[in-house]
Amino acid sequence: MASLPCNARIQLTDTLEQMQQGALMRKVKSKGWKKQRYFKLQDDCMTIWYQSKRTGKTESAFSISDVETVREGHQSEVLQSLAEEFPAERCFTIVFYGRRGNLDLIAGSAEEAQCWVRGLRQLIEVATSMDQRERIDQWIRDWFQKADKNKDGRMNFKEVQRLLKMMNVDMNEDHALRLFQAADKSESGTLEGEEFVLFYKALTEREEVLSLFQAFSEDGKKLTLLELVDFLRQEQLEDEGTEELAMELIDKYEPSETARARHALSADGFLMYLCSPEGSIFNPRHQGLWQDMTQPLCHYFISSSHNTYLIEDQIRGQSSIEGYIRALKRGCRCLEVDCWDGPNGEPMVYHGHTFTSKIPFREVVSTLGKYAFQASPYPVILSLENHCSMEQQEVLAQQLRDILGEQLLTATIDGRVPTQLPSPEELKHKILLKGKKIGRLEDVLDGPGDEAPDVSDDDNGAEAEEERRRMKDKESLAQALSDCVVYCKSVSFRGFQEARSHSRPSEISSLAEAKARKLIRDAGNDFVRHNAWQLTRIYPSGMRTDSSNYSPQEMWNAGCQIVALNFQTAGTEMDLCDGLFSQNGRCGYVLKPPFMRDEGTLFNPAEPSTREGPGPVTLTIQVISGQQLPKVANSKDGAIIDPLVRVEIHGVPADQAHQETKYIENNGFNPRWDETLQFQLHVPELALVRFVVEDYDKTSRNDFVGQFTLAFANIKPGYRHIHLLSKDGTSIPPSSLFVHIRITEPPGPEQD
């Protein structure tokens, strides 16, 4: 389309021109489903269309910004199953963000496959490095493409009206016509590329940002360097190196060279800054690795997944290595693998006694070896649920050692009996097996001939019990597999008292959610203390056959580290998980607050006053406006949303709260709320804040529109944008909320 050319950053190479000419490739869904489709890169270089060879009708299109990565060769189960029929160099897989299924393709030749892999990777790089302005321009292009029905690169008023409806705007016809005519500089009765951009800019005027800009600008046209410094100090509470920051922001976001040379920021530049990462609610300093990584493992919350092999529910769902790849790419550091005897002496992974499909254990381990440290260098815990015979347990151990090699931790890091767990830093690039172990770690290290320590009669019973357990394990557990377990020996939980009297930091208990809840209710402080020196894993109830999730928050409140969730199931619980682990470089480890790392702590989540430190903090949120909110999935074409914003606090019981704004009728494009919500947080260190946008419905439940969740500790005060995420946690640019945040600490002790 001549009027809206491809993104200025894209160099039209031979590769891209070849993709624009199109190619016939096989789209593959299973061994038996392979159909010819014609794929073509559109002129905007950001959309790919494909159509059926037989009918010629366009089947589908996807935007490059939806694509996460491209994998070459037989890197999916479907393509692996066709390895003998089609060589690896003709195969590739397009992987989308979120829960959308992959697209497996077989090209006509190795050269053609290479051309598409190379071209797609070039375009993905452009899409991921776009700034807010480029994203908005791209968003406009995408909409123009959708609305330009006759594909002539122009839009008449009727097409524009249809577009407004598609974009969630219910605009008065006269007002829309006035904007249309003002943008139609050529007076042709249609809008072409640049004219459409003008029309869009008029449509998206941000009065609330302009009035804020004018409040700090003396001439109303620009912010001088000092005026910008005033704004940053007074409103954004930036107190260190404010002048350097102001200079940086002008250099980065001011579009006009003249203004840049004069160290001034125009209204356009001001808006660009507010929409940028520096203007986001998420503290940019906390995006990277910002926490101490040298404390014992049990001092961290660890991103953990349950039934990692499933990508659907746990009765009939498909088992897939894709589940492991997705979890690892999200920074998950504890994966679950259920092993059962398989044919030909090959152990298989699946959910036992159900109809889920099966994958060879060997493939899971290979995937783990390949992807374990792509998103994070910190240790991965492989939680092994072992249902195999002695023979196949030997195979498990062999495959773990052969495939993982050096990555698998098979001895303590210093050769000594640990008095505490090693740190994530000391275990970098290591995979730890969590499972049953014959005997004690000290037997392996010191030899079982050592003198047993003096024990009271009371303890003798426990020692005898332990000996019985050891004999039982010996009968049912292969020594080779037992030897692969070092710091994460699975033991049954027999009460805090017994765990403490044996005090072995290398032991870990797994508890079902109901059992954990009971312990939190009956012995909250004991649980917090226990978790200060030993790991605990929580898993969902067996009744959750639909793979739904429990709230991880109440488990984190008690200091439980490995709170396993069904990553394949979207919803509030996974939003909380993503929200907590979106900080610290998304490395999958978040340091617990100091009062949860002290073995003598008095903290009990049910009684916030037991936390040492100042009294409650007040969080005041002014919800100002929304921008380009998406339509509700599966809504009728003409339906425009009635958005409202709900702010939820997830934390200790005393802090759990939510409040919402009124709804705005028929405006998902630029709704204004200007409402203030206020919360008191007694234990702010454990609080997560979730912003949810819903489409109000008076007759049934509100529909979900978008959300963003972050730990209270990562919030930046001041005027901030919140960039919304979809139901499955992927970004939906340029949808955002504009808010003002104030955090009021309690007054400190009075000074003499």
Summary of the structure (lengths in Angstrom):
residues: 752
radius of gyration: 28.8
end to end distance: 73.7
largest distance: 98.6
contacts: 2387
relative contact order: 0.08
helix: 36%
strand: 25%
